[in-house]
């Protein structure tokens, strides 16, 4: 990362990353509803909600502008002062809402609940009504939306069922949060991905007309010659700044082209580019933002009941000494722990009571699994898993 190498994140940003606080926001926000905000709710547990708020209080009271500044720095965007000031006011509304919802949960103060509802709506409205025309303009406001949206989710979850806002209002609010956060994440990913490039470095030389002739020197200008293009190598660049060069010649005689090393050099440059993108997105918190997005989606997702419980340990059928994989389901989201294979986790979705879709590392298309009771998954990749 070119910019990250020269600028350190603020203490707040570092603390967020070290404590996985953004991930905690997502986990707790998802846990606020027993199933979701649209189905299967029970009366909220005040002590559980207060405990969750206390876990997040330090994070939610932090200056989220610091993380917005980091994203702005990394993506090299400019945000106008008016919208900066507007965000500060919106987050102040969210602070009031969080304080009031704690008062309500502790003392059953209905006036505090009314204030929390109004201020949480106002805090979120700033972000959903920004209506900026350029997607990159949204990037600075991403962390602020995380805070305002999390507070709004807490307020909704804290409302007694008899006093809860109408379902269509709740769904509209959470849907707007999901839509905007998704757009922001996509814009960050696109901006960072576009900034990292692999560029070829090459030049031409004059060589003897017959390649089999031993060429110790470049021919004189008045003798016959052929023009040879030499691919020196490939640069991994970020916004035209060279980060790393991969040699495609390795002392190969210049007139003997191709050298045979071009493919390996290009592959190495592309691999480093991909890792650079991954590292920079991690640096500004995108993996955690994606988890928060999923947790918000879960709040308004009606869970699909599968024909049997997918959670647990699975092994591949008819494989000698198969290694275990661990499957967990959150609402309709699937995570497959493949650490036994030294592979990153796979993620997927419940499609129906008898079908799931999982994207495994390295696969361009998701793999479809058909659930066969009592304990079998038949994959479209022609493999079968058995639940232990």
Secondary structure, DSSP 8 states (H G I E B T S, - for coil): -HHHHH----HHHHHHHHHTHHHHHHHHHHHTSSS-SSSS-----HHHHHHHHHHHHHHHTS-THHHHHHHHHHHT----HHHHHHHHHHHHHHHHHHHHHHHHHHH--HHHHHHHHHHHHHHHHHHHT---SSGGGGGGGHHHHHHHHHHHHHHHHHS-GGG---HHHHHHHHHHHHHHHHHHHHHHHHHHHHHEEEEEEEEEEEE-SSTTS--SS---TTS--EEEEEEEEEEEEETTEEEEEEES-TT--TTS---S-HHHHHHHHHHHHHHHHHHHHHHTTHHHHHHHHHHHHHHT------SS---EEEEETT-TT---EEEEEETTEEEEE-GGGT---EEEEE-SSSEEEEE-TT-SS-EEEEEETTTEEEETTS-EEEE-
